[in-house]
Amino acid sequence: MLYEWLAADSGFFNLLNYITFRAGAAVVTAFLVTVVFGDMIINMLRARQGKGQPIRDLSLEQQLSKQGTPTMGGVLIWIGLLVGVLLWGNLRNPYVWVVLFVTLSYALLGFLDDYAKVTKQSADGVSARARLLIGFGIAAVACAFIMGLHGAHTPAGHAEWGSLNGLAEMIASMAPKTSVQPADPAFSGGVAVPFVNNYFLPLGGFFILFGMIVVVGSANAVNFTDGLDGLAIVPMTFAAAAYAMIAYLTGNFVFAEYLGIQFAPGAGEISVLLGAMIGAGMGFLWFNAYPAKVFMGDTGSLGLGGMLGVVAVATKHEFALVIIGGLFVMEALSVMMQVGWFKITKRLTGTGKRIFLMAPLHHHFQKKNWPETRVVARFWILSVLFALAGLATLKLR
């Protein structure tokens, strides 16, 4: 909101009219808030949790040594992010609110899961079925909203917002109208096909189902990755940086037309929110780097994954998430392959067999006697490469 009070100034504060400047300011602000208040919040969590997060016995000496470390450190990330967004974000932009809705709803779901684990001193929190049902419900609301938002304008206009009945009309009223044009149903209910200029696979109402799978899948993939100190937060910041660039380009008609990607008026403001996430994430890493003083817990990982998924849907770059979030995909696939193969072989032979020494994938390498810091550093390198590869696809059309 700060920029709305000052941006009218034609002098220095005119910089606040630029998304790039505000995104950078959000990075710095969120980082400082997280670092300054980090120790105080960690001490509060430690005092209230006592024994900290229960650690499952995975026959890994490094894991058991973490007993007593407080969890729910995702609270640090969300405080920094909210301060950054409130100061530098455009709170009149509906994209900001739909991303915040998913992010904070998933964070709350993760908080309830962490709280159950800490209070019961058990690795069992909220049931997997309940988490999935609630997660799909949140994603359904968000994707329906995004579908209406996309349907409230044509992708070919500069800043035109059309008028539709029902949800789309309500959403369209949230932004300035410069003209009224019919909405493009292929854009609002379609999925962009990779490597093809402005072509959308029409899904109609099934777009909501598709978006739900993207958001829930992303949330769980990041959750699987969060198993070692610093392992999840750094790849998340790289992925957020890549999507901040995509959001900016998608929301700018000139760049979108040049690159041949879909244009979504207003989507550029997501860059400011992701900037705040990057700053808060780096601030969290200040305390989560090996040896970690705090874990993000599901409070952090579910919210971060949900954010990444809903941003991919909002910017119509869902398939790019498979590349940009390649590390998260690897971790999730390792779990699915391990569980699936174990069940199949047990049914066929009576004895379950495993593909990996342990899943998720980072534990497999620990079982191969890789030091934790080596696993984390190499996974960070992979996450950079995935993010750069994902950005490179913008021009491969």
C-alpha positions in Angstrom: 0.0 0.0 0.0 3.0 2.3 0.6 3.5 2.8 -3.1 -0.1 3.8 -3.7 0.4 6.8 -1.4 3.7 7.9 -2.9 3.6 6.8 -6.5 1.6 9.9 -7.6 4.7 12.0 -6.9 6.3 12.9 -10.3 9.8 13.1 -8.8 11.8 10.3 -7.2 8.7 8.3 -6.0 7.7 7.9 -9.6 10.0 4.8 -9.4 7.2 3.1 -7.4 5.2 2.9 -10.6 7.6 0.3 -11.9 7.0 -3.3 -11.0 10.7 -4.1 -11.3 11.6 -1.5 -8.6 8.8 -2.6 -6.3 9.8 -6.3 -6.7 13.4 -5.4 -5.7 12.2 -3.4 -2.8 10.0 -6.3 -1.7 13.0 -8.6 -1.8 15.1 -6.4 0.5 12.2 -5.6 2.8 11.1 -9.2 3.3 14.7 -10.3 3.9 15.4 -7.7 6.5 12.1 -8.4 8.4 12.8 -12.1 8.4 16.4 -11.7 9.6 15.7 -9.0 12.2 12.8 -10.9 13.9 14.1 -14.4 13.2 15.8 -15.2 16.5 12.9 -13.9 18.5 10.4 -16.0 16.6 12.6 -19.1 16.8 13.0 -18.7 20.5 9.3 -18.5 20.9 8.8 -21.6 18.9 11.4 -23.5 20.9 9.9 -22.4 24.2 6.4 -23.5 23.1 7.3 -26.8 21.4 9.7 -28.2 24.0 11.0 -31.3 22.2 10.5 -29.7 18.8 9.6 -31.6 15.7 9.5 -35.4 16.2 12.1 -37.0 14.0 11.3 -40.3 12.3 14.0 -43.0 12.8 15.2 -43.5 9.2 18.4 -45.3 10.3 20.3 -42.1 9.4 22.6 -40.8 12.1 22.4 -37.2 10.7 18.6 -37.2 11.0 18.5 -38.3 14.6 21.0 -35.6 15.6 18.3 -33.0 14.6 16.0 -34.0 17.5 14.9 -30.9 19.4 15.0 -28.5 16.5 11.8 -26.4 16.5 9.5 -26.6 13.5 6.8 -24.3 12.0 9.6 -21.9 10.9 7.5 -21.2 7.8 5.9 -18.5 10.0 9.1 -16.6 9.5 8.7 -16.7 5.7 5.0 -15.6 5.8 5.7 -12.7 8.1 8.5 -11.4 5.8 6.4 -12.0 2.7 3.3 -10.2 4.1 5.2 -7.2 5.1 6.9 -7.0 1.7 3.6 -7.3 -0.1 1.7 -4.9 2.1 4.3 -2.2 1.6 5.1 -2.7 -2.1 2.3 -4.6 -3.7 -0.7 -3.3 -5.5 -3.5 -4.6 -3.3 -6.1 -3.7 -5.9 -4.8 -6.4 -8.1 -6.9 -9.6 -8.0 -3.9 -11.8 -9.0 -2.2 -10.8 -5.7 -5.2 -11.9 -3.7 -5.8 -15.2 -5.3 -2.1 -16.2 -4.9 -2.2 -15.0 -1.2 -5.4 -17.0 -0.7 -3.8 -20.3 -1.8 -0.5 -19.6 -0.1 -1.9 -18.7 3.3 -4.6 -21.4 3.2 -2.1 -24.1 2.5 0.2 -22.6 5.1 -2.6 -22.8 7.7 -3.2 -26.4 6.7 0.5 -27.1 7.1 0.4 -25.3 10.5 -2.4 -27.6 11.7 -0.4 -30.6 10.6 2.7 -29.4 12.4 0.7 -28.5 15.5 -0.8 -32.0 15.7 2.7 -33.6 15.3 4.3 -31.4 18.0 1.5 -31.8 20.5 1.2 -35.6 20.0 5.0 -36.0 19.6 4.3 -38.2 16.6 5.1 -38.2 12.9 1.4 -38.5 12.2 -0.4 -35.2 11.9 -3.5 -34.4 9.9 -4.5 -37.5 7.8 -3.3 -37.6 4.3 -6.9 -37.9 3.0 -8.0 -34.8 4.9 -5.1 -32.9 3.6 -5.8 -33.8 0.0 -9.5 -33.1 0.3 -8.9 -29.7 1.8 -6.1 -29.0 -0.6 -8.2 -29.8 -3.6 -11.0 -27.7 -2.3 -8.8 -24.6 -1.9 -7.3 -25.2 -5.3 -10.8 -25.5 -6.9 -11.9 -22.1 -5.5 -8.6 -20.5 -6.7 -8.7 -22.0 -10.2 -12.3 -21.1 -10.7 -11.4 -17.5 -9.8 -8.4 -17.5 -12.1 -10.6 -18.9 -14.9 -13.0 -16.1 -14.4 -10.2 -13.6 -14.3 -8.7 -14.8 -17.5 -12.1 -14.8 -19.1 -12.6 -11.1 -18.1 -10.3 -9.9 -20.8 -8.9 -10.9 -24.2 -5.2 -11.9 -24.4 -4.7 -9.9 -27.5 -5.6 -6.5 -26.0 -3.2 -4.1 -24.2 -5.2 -3.6 -21.0 -8.8 -4.4 -22.1 -11.1 -5.9 -19.6 -14.3 -7.4 -21.0 -17.6 -8.0 -19.4 -18.9 -11.5 -18.7 -21.8 -12.8 -16.7 -21.4 -14.0 -13.1 -17.9 -14.5 -11.7 -16.0 -13.0 -14.6 -18.0 -9.8 -14.5 -17.4 -9.5 -10.8 -13.6 -10.0 -11.3 -13.5 -7.7 -14.3 -14.9 -4.9 -12.1 -11.9 -5.2 -9.8 -9.7 -3.6 -12.5 -10.0 -0.4 -14.6 -11.9 -0.9 -17.9 -10.6 0.9 -20.9 -12.9 -0.9 -23.4 -15.3 -3.7 -23.5 -14.5 -6.7 -25.7 -15.8 -10.3 -25.8 -13.8 -12.7 -23.7 -11.8 -15.5 -25.3 -13.1 -18.8 -24.0 -10.0 -20.6 -25.3 -7.8 -18.4 -23.2 -9.9 -18.6 -20.0 -10.6 -22.3 -20.1 -7.6 -23.5 -22.0 -4.0 -24.7 -21.3 -1.1 -23.2 -23.2 0.7 -25.8 -25.3 4.5 -25.6 -24.8 6.6 -24.4 -27.7 3.6 -23.2 -29.7 2.7 -19.5 -30.0 -0.5 -18.5 -28.3 -2.3 -21.8 -28.8 -4.5 -23.0 -26.0 -5.8 -26.6 -25.6 -9.5 -26.0 -24.8 -10.5 -27.7 -21.6 -13.6 -25.7 -20.7 -14.7 -26.5 -17.2 -12.0 -29.2 -16.9 -9.5 -26.4 -16.7 -10.4 -26.1 -13.0 -9.7 -29.8 -12.5 -6.4 -29.5 -14.3 -5.4 -26.5 -12.2 -6.3 -28.3 -9.0 -3.9 -31.1 -9.9 -1.1 -28.6 -10.7 -1.6 -26.8 -7.4 -1.9 -29.8 -5.1 0.8 -31.7 -6.9 3.2 -28.7 -6.5 2.4 -28.4 -2.8 3.1 -32.0 -2.1 6.2 -32.1 -4.3 7.8 -29.2 -2.3 6.7 -31.0 0.9 8.5 -34.1 -0.1 11.7 -32.1 -0.9 11.8 -30.5 2.6 13.9 -33.1 4.3 17.4 -31.7 4.8 18.7 -28.3 6.0 18.2 -25.7 3.3 17.2 -28.3 0.7 13.7 -26.9 -0.1 14.0 -23.2 0.4 16.9 -22.5 -2.1 15.3 -24.4 -5.1 12.1 -22.6 -4.2 13.7 -19.2 -4.4 15.2 -20.1 -7.8 11.8 -21.3 -9.1 10.1 -18.2 -7.7 12.7 -16.0 -9.5 12.0 -17.8 -12.8 8.2 -17.3 -12.3 8.7 -13.7 -11.3 10.3 -13.1 -14.7 7.5 -15.1 -16.4 4.8 -13.1 -14.6 6.4 -9.8 -15.6 6.7 -10.8 -19.2 3.2 -12.3 -19.3 1.7 -9.1 -17.9 3.5 -6.9 -20.4 1.9 -6.8 -23.8 5.1 -5.7 -25.7 7.2 -8.5 -24.2 4.4 -11.1 -24.5 3.9 -10.3 -28.1 7.6 -10.4 -28.9 8.1 -13.8 -27.2 4.8 -15.2 -28.6 3.5 -16.0 -25.1 0.0 -15.5 -23.7 -0.7 -11.9 -22.4 -2.6 -11.6 -19.1 -3.2 -8.0 -18.0 -2.3 -7.5 -14.4 -0.3 -10.7 -14.0 2.9 -8.7 -13.8 2.0 -7.7 -10.2 2.7 -11.3 -9.2 6.4 -10.4 -9.6 6.2 -8.2 -6.5 4.7 -11.0 -4.4 7.3 -13.5 -5.6 10.0 -10.9 -4.9 8.8 -10.8 -1.3 8.9 -14.6 -1.2 12.5 -14.6 -2.5 13.6 -12.1 0.2 11.7 -14.0 3.0 13.2 -17.3 1.7 16.7 -15.9 1.8 16.1 -14.6 5.3 14.8 -18.0 6.4 17.9 -19.7 4.9 19.9 -17.5 7.3 18.6 -19.7 10.1 17.8 -22.9 8.1 21.3 -23.4 6.7 23.2 -26.4 8.0 23.0 -27.0 10.9 19.5 -25.6 11.0 18.2 -23.6 14.0 14.6 -24.1 12.7 12.7 -26.2 10.2 10.0 -24.7 8.0 7.7 -27.6 8.6 4.6 -28.2 6.6 3.7 -24.6 7.6 6.3 -23.5 5.1 6.5 -26.3 2.5 2.8 -26.7 1.7 2.4 -22.9 1.4 5.4 -22.5 -0.8 4.4 -25.4 -3.1 0.8 -24.1 -3.3 2.1 -20.7 -4.2 4.3 -22.0 -7.0 1.4 -24.1 -8.4 -1.2 -21.3 -8.4 1.3 -18.8 -10.0 1.9 -21.4 -12.8 -1.9 -21.5 -13.3 -2.3 -17.8 -13.1 0.4 -17.1 -15.7 -0.7 -20.0 -17.9 2.7 -21.6 -17.7 1.6 -24.8 -16.0 3.8 -27.1 -18.2 6.9 -24.9 -17.6 6.5 -25.9 -13.9 7.6 -29.4 -14.7 11.0 -28.0 -15.9 11.4 -25.0 -13.6 10.4 -27.2 -10.6 12.3 -30.2 -11.9 13.9 -30.9 -8.6 10.6 -31.0 -6.9 9.3 -33.3 -9.7 12.2 -35.7 -9.2 11.6 -35.9 -5.4 7.8 -36.5 -5.9 8.4 -39.1 -8.7 10.9 -41.0 -6.5 8.2 -41.4 -3.8 5.6 -42.5 -6.3 7.9 -44.9 -8.1 9.1 -46.4 -4.8 5.6 -46.9 -3.4 4.1 -48.1 -6.6 6.9 -50.6 -7.4 6.8 -51.9 -3.8 3.1 -52.6 -4.0 3.3 -54.2 -7.4 6.1 -56.5 -6.6 4.5 -57.5 -3.2 1.3 -58.4 -5.0 3.2 -60.4 -7.7 5.9 -62.1 -5.6 4.8 -61.7 -2.0 7.9 -59.7 -1.3 8.0 -55.9 -1.9 11.0 -54.6 -3.7 12.4 -51.1 -3.8 13.9 -49.0 -6.6 15.8 -46.6 -4.4 17.5 -47.3 -1.1 15.1 -44.8 0.4 12.6 -42.2 -0.8 12.4 -39.3 -1.3 15.4 -39.1 -3.5 17.6 -37.1 -1.1 17.5 -39.9 1.4 18.7 -42.4 -1.3 21.9 -40.4 -1.6 22.3 -40.2 2.2 22.0 -44.0 2.3 24.9 -44.0 -0.2 26.9 -42.2 2.5 26.8 -38.8 0.8 27.2 -36.1 3.5 24.1 -34.0 4.0 25.8 -30.8 2.8 27.0 -32.6 -0.4 23.4 -33.7 -1.2 22.0 -30.3 -0.6 24.7 -28.4 -2.6 24.3 -30.7 -5.6 20.5 -30.5 -5.5 20.9 -26.7 -5.4 23.0 -26.8 -8.6 20.3 -28.9 -10.3 17.6 -26.5 -9.3 19.5 -23.6 -10.9 19.8 -25.5 -14.1 16.2 -26.5 -14.1 15.1 -22.8 -13.6 17.3 -21.6 -16.4 16.1 -24.4 -18.7 12.5 -23.4 -17.9 13.1 -19.8 -18.8 14.8 -20.8 -22.0 11.6 -22.5 -23.2 10.0 -19.0 -23.5 11.8 -18.4 -26.8 11.6 -22.0 -28.1 8.4 -21.5 -30.1 
